[in-house]
Amino acid sequence: MNPAAFVNKELQRTAKRMTTRMIEAAQRLGIGVTGSLISSIKAYVRGEVLELHFNRSGRFKDMGVGRGVSLSEVKALSKKPKRFYSKAAYSEVGILIRNLSSRYVDEAVSEMKKLNGLQIQV
């Protein structure tokens, strides 16, 4: 598989896992009782770019702000952030980086093994 196809395939997998985890977290945390936030969670892969879209209100829920509560007031009011987005998204980015790195290292070793007279032990 060529590198661009591999990256696209990994991004597709990541997009699916990310949206699933975000929806599950939102439901578990009781976010979006009307369903509009959960139904707005979408991920698109365009070439080598993953775009994540959801209602702006979800970002406020994730930070624990909104409806007259600023970020500086969150601790004072003991309002807790409901991290449905940030945990899922950033952990999936980490998994994506590991998967891509591992693939490129494996590919580099494979190419080096093809060189005449070069011995590599892995």
N, C-alpha and C positions, 0 to 999 in steps of 0.2 A: 504494500500500500504506500502510495506516495505521501510525503509529509503533509501537504495541504489537506488531503483526504483524511489522514489520521487526526489532524487538529480539528477539522470539522466534525468528525465522528465523536471525539472526546468532548467537544463543546455541546453537541446534541445530548450526550449522556449527562453532562453536568447540568444543562438547562432543565432536563426532566427531573433529575434528583433535587435540584434547587427549588423548583416550583412545588414539588411534592412535599418537601420538608417545610417550606414556608406555609403552605396550606395546613398541614398537620399541626404546626406550631400555633398558627392563628386560631385554629379550632380548639386546641388544648388550652390556650390562654384565654379563651372567651372573647376574642377580638372579632369584630365584624359580624355582629349578630344579625344584621340586615342582609348579609351575604354579598354586598356590593364590593367590599374590599377583597374578599376571597375570590370572587369571580373576576376581579380585575388583575389578578396575578398571572402574568404571562411572560414567557421568555422566548426570544427569537434569536436564531443563529443566522447571521448573514456573512458568508465567507468565513473569515477568521475572527469574527466579532460576536460576542454574546451580549444581547441587550435584555435587561430585566425591566419590566414595566409593572407598576401597580399604583393604585390611588395614592395621592399625596398624603392623605390622612393616615395611611399605614406607617409612613415614616415618622409622623408625630407620635403615634402609638408606640413605635419601637423605642423612641427616645423618652417617652413619658411626659411629653409636653402637649400643649394645645388647649383650646377652650380657656384661654386666659392664664395659662400656666407657662411661664418662660423656662428655658433650660436652667437658669440660675435659681429658680424657685423650686425645682423638682425635689431636692433634698430637704429644703425647709418645710415643704408640705407633705413630705414622706410619700410622694406619689411614685410608684415603681414603674420603671420602663417595662414594656412587654416585648421582649426581644424576639419577635417572630422572624424578622428579616435579617438583622445583622449577624446573628449566630449562624443561621443556615447559609447565607450568602458567603460569608468569609471562610467558613469551614469548607465549603464546596470549592472555593478558589484555591485553598491549600491542597485539596485532593487533586484538582485539575493540574496544578503546578507539579505535584509529585508524579502524576501519570505521564505528563508530557516529558518531564526530565528523564524519567526512567526509560521511556521509549527512545529518546534521542541518544542516551548513553548506550543502550542496547544496539541501536543502529550504528553508532560510531565504532563500537567494538566489532560488530559484524563486518563493517567495511575494512577495518584494519586487518582482520584475519585474512581477508582476500589478498592482501599485499604479499608479494613474494618474499620469503625468508623472514618474515616477521612472526614471532610467536607471542601470543598473549594468553595469559592464564587468568581466568575470572573465577 
